[in-house]
Amino acid sequence: MIKNDLLAQLQHKFPKHIFEQQYLSVVHKGRFANAIVYRYKDDKFDLIVKDFSQSPWFIRKSFARISVNQEYKGLSRLADLNAVANNFSRLSPIAVAYDYIEGTPLRSLIHEDKTLPVNFFSELERQVAKMHRKGIVHLDLRNMGNILCGTDGKPYFIDFQSTISFARFPRWLQRFMRGTDMSGVYKAWNKLSVEPLPQAKQDYLVRFNHVRKRWIFKGYPIQRTYAWGAGIFAQFLNSDIVRSITERL
């Protein structure tokens, strides 16, 4: 029934194409407040679809709508980046679809003891810097599963549920947010590059990791209060934000 509804939504969005269930498969089964991730692949379309239809009703009426809205807005804001899928659609208030990117998550390459050329990471760094110039942070690039090495050898990033505009935050927190993204680039560079991470970038990564482990517990009381408040708000929006800041190295 859920799959039929999803196919009907795709059909409504692309009325000139016939969508068939045999081409729809589950990539990842979400738990509780997470979407089920599908892949639809036929001779014309190759799509990732995130759908919250099987979540409890109170998730569908609250968190799911926020999550889909965040993902759609993130894709919209970053559509002209080479590292982002630039064809996407909101199928319903609780479902979003975008082009499937063929590639391997960096997390898998790390587990396989693979390496990548240094120009891959230089390009990833450029793409993240371009994202920041648009006033947007991803906030979950330290999760190596959200960065892909495409079949074309180029970097891509996925999963935009935690993507937000940072302009409304204080400057010190903006720097930390941007640092969360860039440290994810340098973390991957350090683990996967055929060449060592340049010393200046290594120093940046070490400094950021040092601050990141202690930022909530140091500084002026007003900063600590704001940090905790931002953390609680982020957890409500998407637990991925909190994980990206607090995950262990």
Secondary structure, 3 states (H helix, E strand, C coil): CHHHHHHHHHHHHCCCCCCCHHHEEEEECCCCCCCEEEEEECCCCEEEEEECCCCCHHHHCCHHHHHHHHHHHHHHHCCCCCCCCCCEEEEECCEEEEECCCEEEHHHHHHCCCCECHHHHHHHHHHHHHHHHCCEECCCCCCHHHEEEECCCCEEECCCCCCEECCCCCHHHHHHHHHHHHHHHHHHHHHHECCCCCHHHHHHHHHHHHHHHHHHHCCCHHHHHHHHHHHHHHHHHCHHHHHHHHCCC
